[in-house]
């Protein structure tokens, strides 16, 4: 172990941070940043740890990393408990890619989630950005409702550019197959657009012919066809040529949906006035089916079906902590206050990290971003709470053995409670007084006040939600 003659740098994540610097991060150019071991390894389980040959500055370990400048700074920003975290929506593609790679390398799921949220936004700005970010946005084994729109926006790019960003692998193979099928579908689409009798020379001069030419031109210019584009072109043509006999059915042949048949059947049942007791259609389904119908209802903005699904989902929420985690994105909005949010989030606190990663979906990234921060802060608050409850320094001045027993009773009751509350503390104190009537509660008052203060400082979902998503619009 070598000792370096230098000063200890300040915390780079939070200006004026009162916590002691107990680890230093050094970039290849020699620039050093101060950090805190507890936060660093909590947020980054894969971060290198000090060894016997690790250099030190004034007894503080210096960990050398491969990352430079902005990426190293941002990584530490996402590795510190604080009120507001960096917003990545203004970052460029290079910074997002580099930070995402670094976050994945060290296991910082919080930073990776923030990057993916920003990547979704950035990818829509140009085909080049989309093709560069596709491999980060799409998770293996998970569906993405924006996949088609995102991939279709890249169809204008030469395959040389696509290959340079995707490389030779599974994603490139899937993309190539998709692109080939897309080309075939577009050829058929253009054939249908051109196959209108009013486009023939002899009919093209009247109002209906002019409307048909207008629709044909509008749809041929659209590189990513959609039903909305067809509706818009038809509506505009009717407005321009009110005497025409143009109708939407001349250009629309069919619509293909991605959902399985059983999900579509349920959704259609919930979309029909004569479906009888609509509640029974969904209430007898298992959670996988209910969530799939909820996703489909959201995709097609079926508010009635969404309301029925949420009612069924609420019943599943309290059946197990894992089910609570699965349904959380459907019950909690990241952009508005929700009653019962704290109780639902607390119910999942003792699930392993693997469970969170298993049920993570990019379409619900905003909720899981809030949840990740809430989980970190809740864990930190629980550690402080248990430290206060375990504190035995107050016992030396107890006047009686009865007071000691009362303190131990309160301590045991509160440590057994996985979800501490002021109500639980009041109940523990009341029972202790009944069990040990001769105890002197003036001796315990300071300790009880400290426990109560710690409980009151537990994070709330509402506060975390506001601070985490501050500046991100709905």
C-alpha positions as CSV (number, residue, x, y, z in Angstrom):
1,X,0.0,0.0,0.0
2,X,1.5,3.3,-1.1
3,X,0.8,6.7,0.4
4,X,0.3,9.7,-1.9
5,X,1.1,13.2,-0.7
6,X,-1.9,15.3,-1.6
7,X,-5.1,16.8,-0.2
8,X,-8.4,15.0,0.0
9,X,-10.8,16.3,-2.6
10,X,-14.3,17.4,-1.7
11,X,-17.5,15.4,-2.5
12,X,-18.1,16.1,-6.2
13,X,-21.8,15.0,-6.2
14,X,-23.1,17.5,-3.6
15,X,-21.6,20.9,-2.9
16,X,-20.9,21.4,0.8
17,X,-21.8,17.7,1.6
18,X,-21.3,17.2,5.3
19,X,-20.5,13.5,5.0
20,X,-16.8,12.4,5.5
21,X,-14.9,11.6,2.4
22,X,-13.7,8.0,3.0
23,X,-12.9,7.0,-0.6
24,X,-11.3,8.9,-3.6
25,X,-12.0,8.2,-7.3
26,X,-9.2,8.9,-9.7
27,X,-9.6,9.1,-13.5
28,X,-6.8,8.1,-16.0
29,X,-5.8,11.8,-16.3
30,X,-5.1,12.0,-12.6
31,X,-8.2,14.0,-11.7
32,X,-9.6,13.0,-8.3
33,X,-13.1,13.2,-6.8
34,X,-14.2,12.6,-3.3
35,X,-17.0,10.0,-2.5
36,X,-18.5,8.0,0.3
37,X,-18.1,4.2,0.5
38,X,-21.6,3.4,1.8
39,X,-23.4,5.3,-1.0
40,X,-20.9,4.3,-3.7
41,X,-21.2,0.6,-3.2
42,X,-24.9,0.8,-2.5
43,X,-25.6,2.3,-5.9
44,X,-22.7,0.5,-7.7
45,X,-22.4,-3.1,-6.5
46,X,-19.9,-3.8,-9.3
47,X,-17.5,-0.9,-8.4
48,X,-13.9,-2.0,-7.7
49,X,-13.1,-2.3,-4.0
50,X,-9.8,-1.4,-2.3
51,X,-7.1,-4.0,-1.9
52,X,-3.9,-4.4,-0.1
53,X,-2.0,-2.6,-2.8
54,X,-4.5,0.3,-3.2
55,X,-2.8,3.7,-2.9
56,X,-4.0,6.1,-0.2
57,X,-4.1,9.8,0.6
58,X,-4.1,10.5,4.3
59,X,-5.5,7.0,5.1
60,X,-8.2,7.3,2.4
61,X,-8.3,4.7,-0.3
62,X,-7.8,5.9,-3.9
63,X,-9.7,3.8,-6.5
64,X,-8.5,4.3,-10.1
65,X,-11.2,4.0,-12.8
66,X,-11.2,4.1,-16.6
67,X,-13.8,6.8,-16.9
68,X,-13.0,10.5,-17.6
69,X,-14.6,13.9,-17.0
70,X,-18.3,14.2,-17.4
71,X,-19.1,10.5,-17.2
72,X,-17.1,10.0,-14.0
73,X,-18.8,13.1,-12.5
74,X,-22.3,12.0,-13.5
75,X,-21.7,8.5,-12.2
76,X,-20.9,9.9,-8.8
77,X,-24.0,12.2,-9.0
78,X,-26.1,9.0,-9.4
79,X,-24.2,7.4,-6.5
80,X,-25.2,9.8,-3.7
81,X,-28.3,10.3,-1.6
82,X,-29.7,13.8,-2.5
83,X,-32.9,15.7,-3.1
84,X,-32.6,16.2,-6.9
85,X,-30.6,14.1,-9.4
86,X,-29.2,15.1,-12.7
87,X,-31.6,15.4,-15.6
88,X,-30.2,13.6,-18.6
89,X,-32.7,14.9,-21.2
90,X,-30.3,17.6,-22.3
91,X,-27.3,15.3,-22.7
92,X,-26.0,14.4,-26.1
93,X,-26.0,10.9,-27.6
94,X,-22.3,10.3,-26.8
95,X,-22.7,11.2,-23.1
96,X,-25.8,9.0,-22.8
97,X,-24.1,6.0,-24.4
98,X,-20.9,6.4,-22.4
99,X,-22.8,6.8,-19.1
100,X,-25.2,3.9,-19.9
101,X,-22.2,1.6,-20.6
102,X,-20.5,2.7,-17.4
103,X,-23.7,2.3,-15.3
104,X,-24.2,-1.2,-16.7
105,X,-20.5,-2.0,-16.0
106,X,-20.8,-1.1,-12.3
107,X,-24.4,-2.2,-11.8
108,X,-25.9,1.3,-11.2
109,X,-29.5,0.6,-12.2
110,X,-30.5,4.1,-11.1
111,X,-28.2,5.8,-13.6
112,X,-29.0,3.3,-16.3
113,X,-32.7,4.0,-15.9
114,X,-32.2,7.8,-16.1
115,X,-30.1,7.2,-19.3
116,X,-32.8,5.1,-20.9
117,X,-35.5,7.6,-20.2
118,X,-33.4,10.3,-21.9
119,X,-32.5,7.9,-24.7
120,X,-36.2,7.4,-25.5
121,X,-36.6,11.1,-25.9
122,X,-33.3,11.6,-27.9
123,X,-34.0,8.7,-30.2
124,X,-37.1,10.4,-31.6
125,X,-35.1,13.5,-32.7
126,X,-33.4,11.9,-35.8
127,X,-33.0,8.5,-37.5
128,X,-29.2,8.6,-36.8
129,X,-29.9,9.0,-33.0
130,X,-32.5,6.2,-33.1
131,X,-30.2,3.6,-34.7
132,X,-27.4,4.5,-32.3
133,X,-29.6,4.1,-29.2
134,X,-31.8,1.2,-30.2
135,X,-29.6,-1.5,-28.5
136,X,-29.8,0.4,-25.3
137,X,-33.6,1.1,-25.4
138,X,-34.7,-2.4,-26.2
139,X,-34.4,-4.9,-23.4
140,X,-34.1,-8.6,-24.3
141,X,-37.2,-10.6,-23.5
142,X,-39.4,-7.5,-23.0
143,X,-41.9,-5.8,-25.2
144,X,-41.6,-2.1,-26.1
145,X,-44.7,-0.3,-27.3
146,X,-42.5,2.3,-29.2
147,X,-40.4,-0.4,-30.9
148,X,-42.1,-0.2,-34.3
149,X,-42.2,3.6,-34.5
150,X,-38.6,3.8,-33.5
151,X,-37.3,1.2,-35.9
152,X,-39.5,2.5,-38.7
153,X,-37.9,5.9,-38.4
154,X,-34.5,4.3,-39.3
155,X,-35.7,2.7,-42.5
156,X,-34.3,5.7,-44.5
157,X,-30.7,5.0,-43.4
158,X,-28.3,3.1,-45.6
159,X,-27.5,-0.4,-44.3
160,X,-23.8,0.5,-44.0
161,X,-24.7,3.0,-41.2
162,X,-27.1,0.6,-39.6
163,X,-24.4,-2.1,-39.5
164,X,-21.8,0.2,-38.1
165,X,-24.0,1.0,-35.1
166,X,-25.6,-2.4,-34.5
167,X,-22.6,-4.6,-35.2
168,X,-22.9,-8.2,-36.3
169,X,-25.2,-10.0,-33.8
170,X,-28.7,-11.0,-32.8
171,X,-30.1,-7.4,-32.9
172,X,-28.7,-6.8,-36.4
173,X,-30.2,-10.0,-37.6
174,X,-33.6,-9.1,-36.2
175,X,-33.4,-5.6,-37.7
176,X,-32.5,-7.0,-41.1
177,X,-35.4,-9.4,-41.1
178,X,-37.8,-6.6,-39.9
179,X,-36.4,-4.2,-42.6
180,X,-37.0,-6.8,-45.3
181,X,-40.6,-7.5,-44.2
182,X,-41.1,-3.7,-43.9
183,X,-39.9,-3.1,-47.4
184,X,-42.4,-5.8,-48.7
185,X,-45.2,-4.3,-46.7
186,X,-44.4,-0.8,-48.0
187,X,-44.5,-2.0,-51.6
188,X,-48.0,-3.5,-51.0
189,X,-49.0,-0.3,-49.2
190,X,-48.0,1.9,-52.1
191,X,-49.7,-0.5,-54.5
192,X,-53.0,-0.1,-52.6
193,X,-52.6,3.7,-52.5
194,X,-52.1,3.8,-56.3
195,X,-54.9,1.4,-57.0
196,X,-57.8,3.9,-57.0
197,X,-60.0,4.4,-60.1
198,X,-60.2,8.1,-59.6
199,X,-56.4,8.4,-60.2
200,X,-56.9,7.5,-63.8
201,X,-56.5,10.3,-66.3
202,X,-60.1,10.4,-67.4
203,X,-61.4,10.8,-63.8
204,X,-58.6,12.8,-62.2
205,X,-59.9,16.2,-63.2
206,X,-63.1,16.2,-61.2
207,X,-63.3,17.0,-57.4
208,X,-63.1,13.3,-56.4
209,X,-60.1,12.7,-58.6
210,X,-58.3,15.8,-57.2
211,X,-59.1,14.5,-53.6
212,X,-57.7,11.1,-54.5
213,X,-54.5,12.7,-55.9
214,X,-54.2,14.7,-52.7
215,X,-54.6,11.6,-50.5
216,X,-52.1,9.7,-52.7
217,X,-49.5,12.4,-52.4
218,X,-49.9,12.8,-48.7
219,X,-49.6,9.1,-47.9
220,X,-46.7,8.5,-50.3
221,X,-44.7,11.1,-48.5
222,X,-45.2,9.4,-45.1
223,X,-42.2,7.1,-44.4
224,X,-44.0,5.6,-41.4
225,X,-47.6,5.0,-42.4
226,X,-50.3,5.0,-39.7
227,X,-54.1,5.0,-39.4
228,X,-53.9,8.5,-38.0
229,X,-52.1,9.7,-41.2
230,X,-54.8,8.1,-43.3
231,X,-57.5,9.8,-41.3
232,X,-55.7,13.2,-41.5
233,X,-55.2,12.9,-45.3
234,X,-58.8,12.0,-45.9
235,X,-60.1,14.7,-43.6
236,X,-57.9,17.4,-45.3
237,X,-58.9,16.2,-48.8
238,X,-62.6,16.5,-47.9
239,X,-62.0,20.0,-46.6
240,X,-60.2,21.0,-49.8
241,X,-62.6,19.3,-52.1
242,X,-66.0,19.3,-50.4
243,X,-67.9,18.1,-53.5
244,X,-65.7,15.0,-53.8
245,X,-67.0,11.5,-53.1
246,X,-63.7,10.4,-51.4
247,X,-64.1,7.9,-48.6
248,X,-61.5,6.4,-46.2
249,X,-62.4,2.9,-47.3
250,X,-60.7,3.4,-50.6
251,X,-57.3,3.6,-49.0
252,X,-57.6,1.5,-45.9
253,X,-57.6,-2.3,-46.3
254,X,-57.1,-3.7,-42.8
255,X,-55.4,-3.1,-39.5
256,X,-53.0,-5.6,-37.9
257,X,-52.7,-5.6,-34.1
258,X,-49.8,-7.1,-32.1
259,X,-51.8,-8.4,-29.1
260,X,-52.6,-12.2,-28.8
261,X,-56.1,-13.3,-29.8
262,X,-57.3,-13.9,-26.2
263,X,-56.2,-10.4,-25.1
264,X,-58.0,-8.8,-28.0
265,X,-61.1,-10.8,-27.4
266,X,-61.2,-9.6,-23.8
267,X,-60.5,-6.0,-24.9
268,X,-63.3,-6.1,-27.5
269,X,-65.6,-7.6,-24.8
270,X,-64.8,-4.6,-22.6
271,X,-65.5,-2.3,-25.6
272,X,-69.0,-3.4,-26.4
273,X,-72.2,-1.9,-24.9
274,X,-73.9,-5.3,-24.9
275,X,-71.2,-7.2,-23.1
276,X,-73.4,-7.7,-20.0
277,X,-71.5,-7.7,-16.7
278,X,-68.1,-6.3,-18.0
279,X,-66.6,-6.7,-14.5
280,X,-66.8,-10.5,-14.6
281,X,-64.9,-10.6,-17.9
282,X,-61.7,-9.4,-16.2
283,X,-62.2,-10.2,-12.5
284,X,-61.9,-14.0,-13.1
285,X,-58.6,-13.6,-15.0
286,X,-55.1,-14.2,-13.6
287,X,-52.7,-11.3,-13.1
288,X,-50.7,-11.9,-16.3
289,X,-53.9,-11.6,-18.4
290,X,-55.1,-8.6,-16.5
291,X,-51.8,-6.7,-17.0
292,X,-51.8,-7.6,-20.7
293,X,-55.3,-6.3,-21.2
294,X,-54.3,-3.2,-19.2
295,X,-51.4,-2.6,-21.6
296,X,-53.6,-3.1,-24.6
297,X,-56.2,-0.7,-23.2
298,X,-53.5,1.9,-22.6
299,X,-52.2,1.4,-26.1
300,X,-55.7,2.1,-27.6
301,X,-56.7,4.7,-25.0
302,X,-59.7,2.6,-23.8
303,X,-60.5,4.4,-20.6
304,X,-63.4,2.1,-19.6
305,X,-61.3,-1.1,-20.0
306,X,-58.4,0.6,-18.1
307,X,-60.7,1.5,-15.2
308,X,-61.9,-2.1,-14.9
309,X,-58.4,-3.5,-15.1
310,X,-57.2,-1.1,-12.4
311,X,-60.0,-2.3,-10.1
312,X,-58.9,-5.9,-10.7
313,X,-55.2,-5.0,-10.3
314,X,-55.9,-3.4,-6.9
315,X,-57.1,-6.8,-5.6
316,X,-53.9,-8.4,-6.7
317,X,-51.7,-5.7,-5.2
318,X,-51.9,-7.0,-1.6
319,X,-51.8,-10.7,-2.4
320,X,-48.0,-10.7,-2.2
321,X,-45.1,-8.2,-2.2
322,X,-44.0,-9.4,-5.7
323,X,-47.5,-8.9,-7.1
324,X,-47.4,-5.4,-5.5
325,X,-44.2,-4.6,-7.3
326,X,-45.7,-5.9,-10.6
327,X,-48.8,-3.8,-10.4
328,X,-47.2,-0.6,-9.0
329,X,-46.8,1.1,-12.4
330,X,-50.5,0.6,-13.1
331,X,-51.7,2.0,-9.8
332,X,-49.2,4.8,-9.2
333,X,-48.7,7.7,-11.5
334,X,-45.2,9.3,-11.4
335,X,-46.7,12.7,-12.2
336,X,-49.5,13.1,-9.6
337,X,-50.1,12.5,-6.0
338,X,-51.6,9.1,-5.3
339,X,-53.3,8.0,-2.0
340,X,-51.9,4.7,-0.6
341,X,-48.6,5.0,-2.5
342,X,-46.4,4.7,0.7
343,X,-48.2,1.6,1.9
344,X,-47.9,-0.1,-1.5
345,X,-44.2,0.8,-1.8
346,X,-43.3,-0.2,1.7
347,X,-45.0,-3.6,1.1
348,X,-42.2,-4.4,-1.4
349,X,-39.2,-3.1,0.5
350,X,-37.9,-6.6,1.5
351,X,-37.9,-8.0,-2.1
352,X,-34.4,-8.8,-3.5
353,X,-33.0,-6.5,-6.2
354,X,-33.4,-9.4,-8.7
355,X,-37.2,-9.1,-8.4
356,X,-37.1,-5.5,-9.3
357,X,-35.0,-6.1,-12.4
358,X,-37.2,-9.0,-13.4
359,X,-40.4,-6.9,-13.5
360,X,-38.8,-3.7,-14.9
361,X,-40.4,-2.5,-18.1
362,X,-39.2,0.5,-20.1
363,X,-42.8,1.8,-20.6
364,X,-43.0,2.1,-16.8
365,X,-39.5,3.5,-16.3
366,X,-40.7,6.8,-14.7
367,X,-42.5,4.8,-11.9
368,X,-39.5,2.6,-11.3
369,X,-37.2,5.6,-11.3
370,X,-39.2,7.0,-8.4
371,X,-39.3,3.6,-6.8
372,X,-35.6,3.1,-7.0
373,X,-34.9,6.4,-5.2
374,X,-37.6,5.7,-2.6
375,X,-36.1,2.3,-1.9
376,X,-32.6,3.7,-1.4
377,X,-33.8,6.4,0.9
378,X,-36.1,4.0,2.8
379,X,-33.2,1.6,3.4
380,X,-31.0,4.5,4.6
381,X,-33.7,5.7,6.9
382,X,-34.3,2.2,8.4
383,X,-30.6,1.9,9.2
384,X,-30.7,5.2,11.1
385,X,-33.9,4.2,12.8
386,X,-32.5,0.8,14.0
387,X,-29.4,2.6,15.2
388,X,-31.5,4.9,17.4
389,X,-33.7,2.0,18.7
390,X,-30.6,0.0,19.6
391,X,-28.8,2.9,21.3
392,X,-28.2,1.8,24.9
393,X,-26.3,4.9,26.0
394,X,-29.4,6.2,27.8
395,X,-29.6,3.2,30.1
396,X,-26.8,4.1,32.5
397,X,-28.9,6.7,34.3
398,X,-32.0,4.5,34.8
399,X,-33.2,4.7,38.4
400,X,-34.9,1.3,38.5
401,X,-34.8,-2.1,37.0
402,X,-38.5,-1.6,36.0
403,X,-37.5,1.3,33.7
404,X,-34.8,-0.9,32.1
405,X,-37.4,-3.6,31.4
406,X,-39.8,-1.0,30.0
407,X,-37.1,0.2,27.6
408,X,-36.3,-3.3,26.5
409,X,-40.0,-3.9,25.9
410,X,-40.3,-0.8,23.7
411,X,-37.1,-1.7,21.9
412,X,-38.2,-5.3,21.1
413,X,-41.7,-4.2,20.0
414,X,-40.2,-1.6,17.6
415,X,-37.5,-3.8,16.2
416,X,-40.1,-6.5,15.4
417,X,-42.1,-4.0,13.4
418,X,-41.0,-4.0,9.8
419,X,-42.9,-0.8,9.0
420,X,-42.3,1.6,12.0
421,X,-44.9,4.3,12.7
422,X,-45.7,6.8,15.4
423,X,-48.9,4.8,16.1
424,X,-46.8,1.6,16.7
425,X,-44.5,3.6,19.0
426,X,-47.4,4.9,21.0
427,X,-48.9,1.4,21.3
428,X,-45.5,0.0,22.5
429,X,-45.1,2.7,25.1
430,X,-48.7,2.2,26.3
431,X,-48.2,-1.5,26.7
432,X,-44.8,-1.0,28.4
433,X,-46.5,1.3,31.0
434,X,-49.1,-1.3,31.7
435,X,-46.6,-4.1,32.1
436,X,-44.1,-2.1,34.2
437,X,-46.2,0.5,36.1
438,X,-43.2,1.4,38.4
439,X,-41.0,2.5,35.5
440,X,-39.8,6.1,35.3
441,X,-40.8,7.5,31.9
442,X,-39.0,10.8,32.5
443,X,-35.8,8.7,32.0
444,X,-37.0,7.4,28.7
445,X,-38.5,10.6,27.2
446,X,-35.3,11.7,25.3
447,X,-34.9,8.3,23.8
448,X,-38.6,8.0,22.8
449,X,-38.4,11.5,21.2
450,X,-35.4,10.4,19.2
451,X,-37.2,7.3,17.9
452,X,-40.3,9.4,17.1
453,X,-38.2,12.0,15.3
454,X,-36.5,9.3,13.2
455,X,-39.8,7.8,12.2
456,X,-41.1,11.2,11.2
457,X,-38.1,11.6,8.9
458,X,-38.8,8.5,6.9
459,X,-39.2,9.4,3.2
460,X,-42.6,9.8,1.7
461,X,-43.5,8.6,-1.8
462,X,-45.0,12.0,-2.6
463,X,-41.8,13.9,-1.6
464,X,-39.5,11.5,-3.5
465,X,-41.8,11.6,-6.6
466,X,-41.7,15.5,-6.7
467,X,-38.0,15.7,-6.2
468,X,-37.0,12.8,-8.6
469,X,-39.1,13.9,-11.5
470,X,-38.7,17.6,-11.0
471,X,-38.5,19.3,-14.4
472,X,-39.8,16.2,-16.4
473,X,-43.1,16.9,-18.0
474,X,-45.9,14.5,-18.4
